[in-house]
Amino acid sequence: MATGRSSFAKRQRDMAKKAKAAAKREKRLEKGDDDELELEEEEFDGPRLSNEEIMERVADLHRRYDDGQMDLDTFDEEKAALMAQMVID
């Protein structure tokens, strides 16, 4: 009978993914990549986006990923951040 709990290995993988994402974020900040820094500030400090604007940004992410402009981890992080802003009526 399944317990519905995450296994230890799954928790370890999730923690490793979060640590890797944090390290990448710190590395980008150290490099001084102004474009990404402005995007992050806009996402957290700026006005909330409408669902249509969020979906346009997600479509843009897909285009950039398909064109090879970003790796899968970055794509997943940015998409998750955008989808977390979606308002469900």
The first five atom37 places (N, CA, C, CB, O) and aatype in JSON, in Angstrom:
{
  "aatype": [12, 0, 16, 7, 1, 15, 15, 13, 0, 11, 1, 5, 1, 3, 12, 0, 11, 11, 0, 11, 0, 0, 0, 11, 1, 6, 11, 1, 10, 6, 11, 7, 3, 3, 3, 6, 10, 6, 10, 6, 6, 6, 6, 13, 3, 7, 14, 1, 10, 15, 2, 6, 6, 9, 12, 6, 1, 19, 0, 3, 10, 8, 1, 1, 18, 3, 3, 7, 5, 12, 3, 10, 3, 16, 13, 3, 6, 6, 11, 0, 0, 10, 12, 0, 5, 12, 19, 9, 3],
  "atom_mask": [
    [1, 1, 1, 1, 1],
    [1, 1, 1, 1, 1],
    [1, 1, 1, 1, 1],
    [1, 1, 1, 0, 1],
    [1, 1, 1, 1, 1],
    [1, 1, 1, 1, 1],
    [1, 1, 1, 1, 1],
    [1, 1, 1, 1, 1],
    [1, 1, 1, 1, 1],
    [1, 1, 1, 1, 1],
    [1, 1, 1, 1, 1],
    [1, 1, 1, 1, 1],
    [1, 1, 1, 1, 1],
    [1, 1, 1, 1, 1],
    [1, 1, 1, 1, 1],
    [1, 1, 1, 1, 1],
    [1, 1, 1, 1, 1],
    [1, 1, 1, 1, 1],
    [1, 1, 1, 1, 1],
    [1, 1, 1, 1, 1],
    [1, 1, 1, 1, 1],
    [1, 1, 1, 1, 1],
    [1, 1, 1, 1, 1],
    [1, 1, 1, 1, 1],
    [1, 1, 1, 1, 1],
    [1, 1, 1, 1, 1],
    [1, 1, 1, 1, 1],
    [1, 1, 1, 1, 1],
    [1, 1, 1, 1, 1],
    [1, 1, 1, 1, 1],
    [1, 1, 1, 1, 1],
    [1, 1, 1, 0, 1],
    [1, 1, 1, 1, 1],
    [1, 1, 1, 1, 1],
    [1, 1, 1, 1, 1],
    [1, 1, 1, 1, 1],
    [1, 1, 1, 1, 1],
    [1, 1, 1, 1, 1],
    [1, 1, 1, 1, 1],
    [1, 1, 1, 1, 1],
    [1, 1, 1, 1, 1],
    [1, 1, 1, 1, 1],
    [1, 1, 1, 1, 1],
    [1, 1, 1, 1, 1],
    [1, 1, 1, 1, 1],
    [1, 1, 1, 0, 1],
    [1, 1, 1, 1, 1],
    [1, 1, 1, 1, 1],
    [1, 1, 1, 1, 1],
    [1, 1, 1, 1, 1],
    [1, 1, 1, 1, 1],
    [1, 1, 1, 1, 1],
    [1, 1, 1, 1, 1],
    [1, 1, 1, 1, 1],
    [1, 1, 1, 1, 1],
    [1, 1, 1, 1, 1],
    [1, 1, 1, 1, 1],
    [1, 1, 1, 1, 1],
    [1, 1, 1, 1, 1],
    [1, 1, 1, 1, 1],
    [1, 1, 1, 1, 1],
    [1, 1, 1, 1, 1],
    [1, 1, 1, 1, 1],
    [1, 1, 1, 1, 1],
    [1, 1, 1, 1, 1],
    [1, 1, 1, 1, 1],
    [1, 1, 1, 1, 1],
    [1, 1, 1, 0, 1],
    [1, 1, 1, 1, 1],
    [1, 1, 1, 1, 1],
    [1, 1, 1, 1, 1],
    [1, 1, 1, 1, 1],
    [1, 1, 1, 1, 1],
    [1, 1, 1, 1, 1],
    [1, 1, 1, 1, 1],
    [1, 1, 1, 1, 1],
    [1, 1, 1, 1, 1],
    [1, 1, 1, 1, 1],
    [1, 1, 1, 1, 1],
    [1, 1, 1, 1, 1],
    [1, 1, 1, 1, 1],
    [1, 1, 1, 1, 1],
    [1, 1, 1, 1, 1],
    [1, 1, 1, 1, 1],
    [1, 1, 1, 1, 1],
    [1, 1, 1, 1, 1],
    [1, 1, 1, 1, 1],
    [1, 1, 1, 1, 1],
    [1, 1, 1, 1, 1]
  ],
  "atom_positions": [
    [[0.84, -1.18, 0.0], [0.0, 0.0, 0.0], [0.89, 1.24, 0.0], [-0.96, 0.0, 1.22], [1.8, 1.35, 0.82]],
    [[0.64, 2.15, -0.88], [1.46, 3.35, -1.01], [1.15, 4.34, 0.1], [1.24, 4.0, -2.38], [0.0, 4.51, 0.51]],
    [[2.21, 4.99, 0.57], [2.03, 5.95, 1.66], [1.81, 7.36, 1.14], [3.23, 5.93, 2.59], [1.32, 8.22, 1.88]],
    [[2.15, 7.62, -0.11], [1.97, 8.95, -0.66], [3.06, 9.91, -0.27], [0.0, 0.0, 0.0], [2.98, 11.1, -0.58]],
    [[4.08, 9.43, 0.42], [5.18, 10.28, 0.84], [6.32, 10.19, -0.16], [5.67, 9.89, 2.24], [6.48, 9.19, -0.85]],
    [[7.09, 11.25, -0.22], [8.25, 11.25, -1.1], [9.34, 10.37, -0.5], [8.78, 12.69, -1.32], [9.49, 10.28, 0.72]],
    [[10.07, 9.72, -1.37], [11.17, 8.91, -0.9], [12.35, 9.8, -0.54], [11.57, 7.87, -1.95], [12.41, 10.96, -0.96]],
    [[13.27, 9.26, 0.22], [14.46, 10.01, 0.6], [15.25, 10.42, -0.62], [15.34, 9.17, 1.54], [15.75, 11.55, -0.69]],
    [[15.38, 9.53, -1.58], [16.15, 9.83, -2.8], [15.5, 10.96, -3.59], [16.27, 8.58, -3.68], [16.19, 11.82, -4.13]],
    [[14.17, 10.97, -3.65], [13.48, 12.04, -4.36], [13.71, 13.38, -3.66], [11.97, 11.74, -4.47], [13.94, 14.4, -4.32]],
    [[13.63, 13.39, -2.35], [13.89, 14.63, -1.61], [15.3, 15.11, -1.84], [13.63, 14.43, -0.11], [15.54, 16.31, -1.98]],
    [[16.25, 14.18, -1.88], [17.65, 14.55, -2.13], [17.81, 15.15, -3.52], [18.56, 13.32, -1.97], [18.52, 16.14, -3.69]],
    [[17.15, 14.55, -4.52], [17.22, 15.09, -5.88], [16.62, 16.49, -5.94], [16.49, 14.16, -6.86], [17.19, 17.38, -6.56]],
    [[15.48, 16.67, -5.28], [14.85, 17.99, -5.27], [15.73, 19.02, -4.59], [13.49, 17.93, -4.57], [15.84, 20.15, -5.06]],
    [[16.36, 18.65, -3.49], [17.25, 19.57, -2.79], [18.47, 19.9, -3.65], [17.69, 18.98, -1.44], [18.93, 21.04, -3.66]],
    [[18.98, 18.9, -4.37], [20.13, 19.13, -5.25], [19.75, 20.07, -6.39], [20.66, 17.8, -5.81], [20.55, 20.94, -6.77]],
    [[18.55, 19.91, -6.95], [18.09, 20.8, -8.01], [17.97, 22.23, -7.51], [16.74, 20.33, -8.56], [18.37, 23.18, -8.19]],
    [[17.43, 22.39, -6.3], [17.28, 23.74, -5.73], [18.64, 24.37, -5.46], [16.45, 23.68, -4.45], [18.83, 25.56, -5.67]],
    [[19.57, 23.57, -4.98], [20.91, 24.09, -4.7], [21.6, 24.5, -6.01], [21.77, 23.03, -3.96], [22.27, 25.53, -6.06]],
    [[21.43, 23.69, -7.05], [22.02, 24.02, -8.35], [21.41, 25.3, -8.91], [21.82, 22.86, -9.34], [22.13, 26.14, -9.45]],
    [[20.09, 25.44, -8.78], [19.43, 26.65, -9.26], [19.91, 27.88, -8.49], [17.9, 26.51, -9.14], [20.13, 28.93, -9.08]],
    [[20.08, 27.74, -7.18], [20.56, 28.86, -6.38], [21.99, 29.24, -6.77], [20.5, 28.51, -4.88], [22.33, 30.42, -6.82]],
    [[22.82, 28.24, -7.04], [24.2, 28.51, -7.45], [24.23, 29.22, -8.81], [25.01, 27.19, -7.52], [25.01, 30.15, -9.0]],
    [[23.37, 28.8, -9.73], [23.31, 29.45, -11.04], [22.83, 30.89, -10.89], [22.38, 28.68, -11.98], [23.34, 31.79, -11.56]],
    [[21.85, 31.1, -10.02], [21.33, 32.44, -9.8], [22.43, 33.35, -9.23], [20.11, 32.39, -8.85], [22.58, 34.49, -9.66]],
    [[23.18, 32.83, -8.25], [24.28, 33.61, -7.66], [25.35, 33.92, -8.71], [24.9, 32.84, -6.48], [25.88, 35.02, -8.75]],
    [[25.65, 32.94, -9.56], [26.66, 33.14, -10.6], [26.22, 34.23, -11.57], [26.92, 31.83, -11.35], [27.03, 35.06, -11.97]],
    [[24.93, 34.22, -11.95], [24.42, 35.26, -12.85], [24.5, 36.63, -12.19], [22.98, 34.95, -13.26], [24.84, 37.61, -12.85]],
    [[24.2, 36.69, -10.91], [24.25, 37.97, -10.2], [25.69, 38.48, -10.09], [23.64, 37.84, -8.81], [25.93, 39.68, -10.2]],
    [[26.63, 37.57, -9.89], [28.03, 37.96, -9.79], [28.55, 38.49, -11.12], [28.88, 36.78, -9.32], [29.35, 39.43, -11.16]],
    [[28.09, 37.88, -12.22], [28.52, 38.33, -13.54], [27.96, 39.7, -13.86], [28.1, 37.33, -14.62], [28.49, 40.41, -14.71]],
    [[26.9, 40.08, -13.19], [26.3, 41.38, -13.44], [25.45, 41.4, -14.68], [0.0, 0.0, 0.0], [25.42, 42.41, -15.39]],
    [[24.76, 40.33, -14.96], [23.89, 40.25, -16.13], [22.64, 41.1, -15.85], [23.51, 38.77, -16.46], [21.69, 40.63, -15.24]],
    [[22.68, 42.34, -16.32], [21.63, 43.31, -16.0], [20.28, 42.91, -16.55], [22.01, 44.65, -16.53], [19.26, 43.16, -15.91]],
    [[20.23, 42.3, -17.73], [18.95, 41.94, -18.33], [18.19, 40.96, -17.46], [19.15, 41.35, -19.72], [17.0, 41.15, -17.2]],
    [[18.86, 39.92, -17.0], [18.19, 38.93, -16.18], [17.86, 39.5, -14.81], [19.04, 37.68, -16.04], [16.82, 39.17, -14.25]],
    [[18.73, 40.33, -14.27], [18.48, 40.94, -12.97], [17.24, 41.82, -13.04], [19.69, 41.76, -12.51], [16.41, 41.78, -12.13]],
    [[17.1, 42.6, -14.11], [15.92, 43.44, -14.27], [14.67, 42.58, -14.4], [16.07, 44.34, -15.49], [13.62, 42.94, -13.85]],
    [[14.75, 41.47, -15.11], [13.61, 40.58, -15.26], [13.19, 40.02, -13.91], [13.93, 39.46, -16.23], [12.0, 39.98, -13.6]],
    [[14.17, 39.58, -13.11], [13.85, 39.04, -11.8], [13.21, 40.1, -10.92], [15.11, 38.48, -11.13], [12.24, 39.82, -10.22]],
    [[13.74, 41.33, -10.93], [13.16, 42.39, -10.12], [11.75, 42.71, -10.58], [14.04, 43.64, -10.18], [10.87, 42.96, -9.76]],
    [[11.53, 42.71, -11.87], [10.21, 43.0, -12.41], [9.21, 41.94, -11.98], [10.26, 43.1, -13.93], [8.06, 42.25, -11.66]],
    [[9.64, 40.68, -11.97], [8.74, 39.6, -11.6], [8.32, 39.68, -10.14], [9.4, 38.26, -11.87], [7.17, 39.38, -9.82]],
    [[9.22, 40.07, -9.26], [8.91, 40.02, -7.84], [8.46, 41.37, -7.28], [10.11, 39.55, -7.1], [7.62, 41.4, -6.37]],
    [[8.99, 42.46, -7.78], [8.69, 43.76, -7.2], [7.7, 44.56, -8.02], [9.95, 44.53, -7.04], [7.06, 45.47, -7.49]],
    [[7.56, 44.26, -9.28], [6.73, 45.05, -10.16], [5.26, 44.67, -10.05], [0.0, 0.0, 0.0], [4.89, 43.82, -9.24]],
    [[4.45, 45.3, -10.84], [3.02, 44.98, -10.84], [2.78, 43.58, -11.37], [2.24, 46.01, -11.68], [3.57, 43.05, -12.16]],
    [[1.71, 42.99, -10.94], [1.37, 41.64, -11.39], [0.97, 41.67, -12.84], [0.25, 41.04, -10.53], [0.31, 42.61, -13.3]],
    [[1.36, 40.64, -13.55], [1.05, 40.53, -14.97], [-0.32, 39.88, -15.15], [2.13, 39.71, -15.71], [-0.77, 39.11, -14.3]],
    [[-0.97, 40.21, -16.25], [-2.23, 39.54, -16.55], [-1.91, 38.14, -17.07], [-3.07, 40.34, -17.61], [-0.77, 37.85, -17.45]],
    [[-2.91, 37.28, -17.07], [-2.7, 35.91, -17.55], [-2.26, 35.9, -19.01], [-3.97, 35.09, -17.39], [-1.46, 35.06, -19.41]],
    [[-2.77, 36.84, -19.81], [-2.39, 36.91, -21.22], [-0.9, 37.28, -21.36], [-3.27, 37.93, -21.96], [-0.19, 36.71, -22.18]],
    [[-0.46, 38.24, -20.55], [0.95, 38.64, -20.59], [1.86, 37.49, -20.14], [1.19, 39.88, -19.72], [2.94, 37.28, -20.7]],
    [[1.41, 36.77, -19.15], [2.19, 35.62, -18.66], [2.31, 34.57, -19.76], [1.54, 35.0, -17.4], [3.39, 34.03, -19.98]],
    [[1.2, 34.28, -20.44], [1.24, 33.28, -21.5], [2.11, 33.74, -22.67], [-0.19, 32.97, -21.99], [2.76, 32.92, -23.31]],
    [[2.13, 35.04, -22.95], [3.02, 35.55, -24.0], [4.48, 35.34, -23.61], [2.75, 37.05, -24.26], [5.3, 34.96, -24.44]],
    [[4.79, 35.57, -22.35], [6.16, 35.37, -21.88], [6.54, 33.89, -21.9], [6.33, 35.93, -20.46], [7.68, 33.54, -22.21]],
    [[5.58, 33.02, -21.57], [5.84, 31.58, -21.62], [6.1, 31.16, -23.07], [4.65, 30.78, -21.01], [6.99, 30.36, -23.33]],
    [[5.32, 31.7, -24.0], [5.54, 31.4, -25.42], [6.92, 31.87, -25.86], [4.44, 32.05, -26.29], [7.61, 31.18, -26.61]],
    [[7.33, 33.07, -25.38], [8.66, 33.58, -25.7], [9.74, 32.67, -25.12], [8.82, 35.01, -25.17], [10.76, 32.43, -25.77]],
    [[9.52, 32.17, -23.9], [10.48, 31.22, -23.3], [10.62, 29.99, -24.18], [10.03, 30.81, -21.88], [11.73, 29.51, -24.42]],
    [[9.49, 29.46, -24.65], [9.53, 28.28, -25.52], [10.32, 28.56, -26.79], [8.1, 27.82, -25.88], [11.12, 27.73, -27.23]],
    [[10.1, 29.74, -27.37], [10.85, 30.08, -28.59], [12.35, 30.16, -28.31], [10.35, 31.42, -29.17], [13.16, 29.64, -29.08]],
    [[12.72, 30.81, -27.2], [14.14, 30.95, -26.86], [14.76, 29.59, -26.56], [14.32, 31.88, -25.66], [15.91, 29.34, -26.94]],
    [[14.02, 28.7, -25.88], [14.54, 27.37, -25.59], [14.7, 26.57, -26.89], [13.6, 26.62, -24.61], [15.71, 25.9, -27.09]],
    [[13.69, 26.64, -27.76], [13.76, 25.91, -29.04], [14.91, 26.41, -29.92], [12.45, 26.05, -29.79], [15.49, 25.63, -30.68]],
    [[15.23, 27.7, -29.81], [16.33, 28.27, -30.57], [17.69, 27.99, -29.95], [16.14, 29.75, -30.72], [18.72, 28.35, -30.52]],
    [[17.71, 27.37, -28.78], [18.96, 27.03, -28.12], [19.57, 28.17, -27.34], [0.0, 0.0, 0.0], [20.76, 28.14, -27.02]],
    [[18.78, 29.19, -27.01], [19.3, 30.35, -26.29], [19.37, 30.12, -24.78], [18.44, 31.55, -26.58], [19.96, 30.92, -24.06]],
    [[18.75, 29.03, -24.29], [18.8, 28.74, -22.86], [18.77, 27.23, -22.65], [17.63, 29.42, -22.11], [18.32, 26.47, -23.51]],
    [[19.27, 26.82, -21.49], [19.28, 25.38, -21.2], [17.96, 24.99, -20.53], [20.49, 25.01, -20.31], [17.15, 25.85, -20.18]],
    [[17.76, 23.69, -20.35], [16.52, 23.18, -19.81], [16.26, 23.65, -18.39], [16.52, 21.67, -19.86], [15.13, 23.99, -18.04]],
    [[17.3, 23.67, -17.55], [17.11, 24.09, -16.16], [16.63, 25.53, -16.06], [18.42, 23.92, -15.38], [15.72, 25.83, -15.3]],
    [[17.25, 26.41, -16.83], [16.85, 27.81, -16.83], [15.43, 27.96, -17.35], [17.81, 28.66, -17.67], [14.62, 28.7, -16.79]],
    [[15.13, 27.24, -18.42], [13.79, 27.26, -18.99], [12.75, 26.84, -17.95], [13.71, 26.33, -20.22], [11.74, 27.52, -17.76]],
    [[13.02, 25.72, -17.26], [12.08, 25.23, -16.25], [11.9, 26.22, -15.11], [12.55, 23.89, -15.71], [10.78, 26.43, -14.64]],
    [[13.0, 26.82, -14.64], [12.92, 27.78, -13.54], [12.08, 28.99, -13.92], [14.32, 28.23, -13.13], [11.19, 29.4, -13.17]],
    [[12.36, 29.56, -15.09], [11.64, 30.76, -15.51], [10.17, 30.46, -15.8], [12.3, 31.36, -16.75], [9.3, 31.27, -15.49]],
    [[9.9, 29.3, -16.39], [8.51, 28.93, -16.67], [7.74, 28.73, -15.37], [8.46, 27.66, -17.54], [6.59, 29.15, -15.26]],
    [[8.37, 28.07, -14.4], [7.7, 27.85, -13.12], [7.42, 29.17, -12.41], [8.56, 26.95, -12.22], [6.36, 29.34, -11.81]],
    [[8.36, 30.11, -12.49], [8.16, 31.42, -11.87], [6.98, 32.15, -12.51], [9.43, 32.26, -11.98], [6.18, 32.78, -11.83]],
    [[6.89, 32.06, -13.83], [5.78, 32.72, -14.53], [4.45, 32.03, -14.22], [6.02, 32.72, -16.04], [3.44, 32.69, -13.96]],
    [[4.45, 30.71, -14.25], [3.2, 29.99, -14.01], [2.7, 30.19, -12.57], [3.39, 28.49, -14.29], [1.5, 30.12, -12.32]],
    [[3.62, 30.44, -11.64], [3.22, 30.69, -10.26], [2.45, 32.01, -10.13], [4.46, 30.71, -9.34], [1.74, 32.21, -9.15]],
    [[2.6, 32.89, -11.1], [1.91, 34.18, -11.06], [0.51, 34.12, -11.67], [2.73, 35.22, -11.77], [-0.25, 35.08, -11.58]],
    [[0.18, 33.0, -12.3], [-1.13, 32.88, -12.94], [-2.24, 33.02, -11.9], [-1.26, 31.53, -13.69], [-2.14, 32.49, -10.79]],
    [[-3.29, 33.73, -12.28], [-4.45, 33.9, -11.41], [-5.55, 33.01, -11.94], [-4.91, 35.4, -11.35], [-5.94, 33.09, -13.1]],
    [[-6.05, 32.15, -11.07], [-7.12, 31.23, -11.45], [-8.41, 31.74, -10.83], [-6.81, 29.76, -11.0], [-8.52, 31.86, -9.61]],
    [[-9.38, 32.03, -11.68], [-10.66, 32.57, -11.19], [-11.56, 31.49, -10.69], [-11.36, 33.34, -12.28], [-12.68, 31.77, -10.25]]
  ]
}
